[in-house]
């Protein structure tokens, strides 16, 4: 990932102009979501991954603000529970897939199992694996399983999958983590594990590079978003999502009843 840009060259939009453009794009997003919900035959799944402090939470908040909450389901995944560890690592994500008509947003995902566990293979012991026996083929098999899982979703013709990696630099991450310590309103976000995990920066970058390269497909593409500039990242993600929905072109369904007859019956309810 070190060769990929974390800043967009030439992006100079000020805060107000960026907010104005984002509001317009999210407004269009809301219109398309309304149609998707009414059509009720397809779903959209948005997956967000990134290093700590890459901006996943604020990204989801800004991009989905203004959508009808009845048609959006946001799920954030933390450390697997004991129950999770005793089942397939896909289980909790499968359970939370969006139904037809809905938009699902996954803050972290099944990709943690080919990133975090690759950086910290001892975690695989919790799933009963002999880590001494794990070779490169183990990760290849997991990538194959992920491709199959996502292909299954799209092959059914119901779910479109978009995956976003919010790519921040090590310097920008440090700046944001320091802000969490300095700002009383952000203190709660900081964890001591943030310090520990920064020591594995290069290992995480390699793990993400391998995962993205192996699982970005035509059916479920990855978008690596330069995320040092939050304004740019939010606009980029919103534009990609709207472009996908425009391509899907959800339509309002035709009425299944005689509208004129229904209207006459309704008006009759007001007669004395």
PyMOL commands that set and color helices and strands:
alter all, ss='L'
color gray80, all
select helices_A, chain A and resi 15-39+56-64+69-71+82-85+91-95+110-114+116-119+121-127+131-133+136-155+170-182+187-189+192-198+201-215+230-248+259-268
alter helices_A, ss='H'
color red, helices_A
select strands_A, chain A and resi 43-50+72-76+103-107+159-167+222-226
alter strands_A, ss='S'
color yellow, strands_A
deselect
rebuild
show_as cartoon
